[in-house]
Amino acid sequence: MYRYLCSLGANIEPKQNFARVQQRLEPLGEVFYSAVITTKPVAMESNSDFLNGLFVIETELSATELKLEFNQIEIEFGRDREDPRCSILDRPMDIDILGPYSDQVWAQVPSYLRTLGAEFKQQFETHNASQELQL
């Protein structure tokens, strides 16, 4: 069994897509979600704010297998991963593995998610994390 810290982000129909993505992640393993926050776009030009969140997944999948699943979900939601500019374009869903669950990975949570990360880490480690996205 593997445990990973992951992030979610969307700025195209973010509320609808966050509600839908939970159903797609459930078959991959046991998932625990942080609260969801709104952030300004980072390293891209866009007028659309993002919804962002963190989650921990406990799964039988390796990191490589899990990333392939995440990429497939992004494509199903309408992200064009073939476009060389996909990392700087608005997106209906972005799912990243931040790393295997560890204190070092928590320390590397992107700055715009750091406060959320600290709160979520405490909730997860005291068994108070939600298995439902709170929109």
C-alpha positions in Angstrom: 0.0 0.0 0.0 1.3 3.4 -0.9 0.3 6.8 0.5 0.7 10.0 -1.5 0.1 13.7 -0.9 -1.5 15.2 -4.0 -3.1 18.5 -5.2 -6.1 19.5 -7.2 -6.7 22.7 -9.2 -9.2 24.0 -11.7 -10.1 27.3 -13.2 -12.6 26.2 -15.8 -16.0 25.4 -14.2 -14.0 24.7 -11.0 -17.0 23.9 -8.7 -18.6 21.5 -11.1 -15.3 19.8 -11.9 -14.3 19.5 -8.2 -17.6 17.9 -7.5 -17.1 15.4 -10.4 -13.5 14.5 -9.8 -14.2 13.0 -6.4 -16.2 10.2 -8.1 -13.3 9.5 -10.4 -10.7 9.4 -7.6 -12.7 7.0 -5.3 -11.9 3.8 -7.3 -8.2 4.5 -7.1 -8.0 4.2 -3.3 -9.0 5.7 0.0 -9.0 9.5 -0.4 -8.9 12.2 2.3 -9.5 15.8 1.3 -8.5 19.2 2.6 -10.7 22.3 2.5 -10.9 24.0 -0.9 -9.5 27.5 -1.4 -9.6 30.1 -4.2 -6.3 31.3 -5.4 -5.0 33.6 -8.2 -3.3 32.0 -11.1 0.4 31.3 -10.6 3.0 31.3 -13.4 0.3 31.9 -16.1 -1.8 34.8 -17.4 -5.5 34.3 -16.8 -8.4 36.2 -15.5 -10.0 33.1 -13.9 -9.2 32.2 -10.3 -8.5 28.7 -9.3 -10.1 26.4 -6.8 -7.3 24.4 -5.2 -7.1 21.7 -2.6 -4.9 18.9 -1.3 -5.7 15.3 -0.8 -4.0 12.2 0.6 -4.6 8.9 -1.3 -3.9 5.4 0.0 -3.6 3.1 -3.0 -2.1 0.0 -4.4 -0.9 2.0 -7.4 2.7 3.0 -7.8 3.5 6.7 -8.4 3.9 6.0 -12.1 0.5 4.2 -12.4 -1.2 6.8 -10.3 0.1 9.7 -12.5 -1.2 7.9 -15.6 -4.6 7.6 -14.0 -4.5 11.3 -13.0 -3.5 12.3 -16.6 -6.4 10.2 -17.9 -8.9 12.0 -15.6 -7.5 15.4 -16.7 -8.0 14.4 -20.4 -11.6 13.2 -19.6 -12.3 16.6 -18.0 -11.1 18.3 -21.2 -7.4 19.1 -20.6 -5.3 18.9 -23.7 -2.1 17.3 -22.4 -0.7 17.2 -26.0 -0.6 21.0 -26.2 3.0 22.1 -25.2 1.5 25.1 -23.5 -0.9 23.0 -21.3 1.0 24.1 -18.1 0.2 27.7 -18.7 -3.3 27.5 -20.1 -6.6 27.6 -18.1 -7.6 24.1 -17.1 -10.7 22.2 -16.2 -8.7 19.9 -13.9 -5.0 19.6 -12.8 -4.1 16.7 -10.5 -0.5 16.4 -9.2 1.3 14.0 -7.0 3.4 16.1 -4.7 5.2 13.0 -3.4 5.1 10.0 -1.1 3.5 10.9 2.2 6.3 12.3 4.4 7.3 15.4 6.4 9.7 16.4 3.6 6.8 16.4 1.1 4.6 18.5 3.4 7.5 21.0 3.6 7.5 21.2 -0.2 3.8 22.1 -0.6 3.6 25.2 -2.9 3.6 28.5 -1.1 0.0 29.4 -2.2 -1.2 26.2 -0.5 1.1 26.3 2.6 -1.5 27.5 5.1 -4.1 25.0 3.8 -1.4 22.3 3.9 -0.6 22.9 7.6 -4.2 22.7 8.5 -4.8 19.6 6.4 -1.7 17.8 7.8 -3.0 18.3 11.3 -6.5 17.1 10.4 -5.1 14.1 8.6 -2.7 13.1 11.3 -5.4 13.4 14.0 -7.9 11.4 11.9 -10.2 14.3 11.3 -9.7 14.7 7.5 -12.8 14.5 5.4 -13.5 11.9 2.7 -15.7 14.4 0.9 -14.7 17.5 -0.9 -16.2 20.5 0.9 -17.1 23.1 -1.8 
